[in-house]
Amino acid sequence: MPQRNRLSEQLTLVLAAVASVAYLGGGIALIASSQSFVIFPPPGPLRYGMAALLIWYGGSRAFRAYYMYKDRDRD
């Protein structure tokens, strides 16, 4: 049974890291993208606020994933 538990821990860690990179990348892409993308809001406070929120959330998820990785090594 411990092997199955390790697999789920490892999968959770990988998904947490991928999600944090996705949020960080989404925020950076929102700032760096041109105005040609119609689905994004026009440049202004809303767009940059959404980008800052995505970057902040991605950073906090990366921080949690790092500490999950660090705690996993202690066991």
Secondary structure as the mmCIF struct_conf table of DSSP 4:
data_model
#
loop_
_struct_conf.conf_type_id
_struct_conf.id
_struct_conf.beg_label_comp_id
_struct_conf.beg_label_asym_id
_struct_conf.beg_label_seq_id
_struct_conf.end_label_comp_id
_struct_conf.end_label_asym_id
_struct_conf.end_label_seq_id
HELX_RH_AL_P HELX_RH_AL_P1 PRO A 2 ALA A 32
BEND BEND1 SER A 33 SER A 33
TURN_TY1_P TURN_TY1_P1 GLN A 35 SER A 36
BEND BEND2 VAL A 38 PHE A 40
HELX_LH_PP_P HELX_LH_PP_P1 PRO A 41 PRO A 42
TURN_TY1_P TURN_TY1_P2 PRO A 43 GLY A 44
HELX_RH_AL_P HELX_RH_AL_P2 PRO A 45 ARG A 74
#
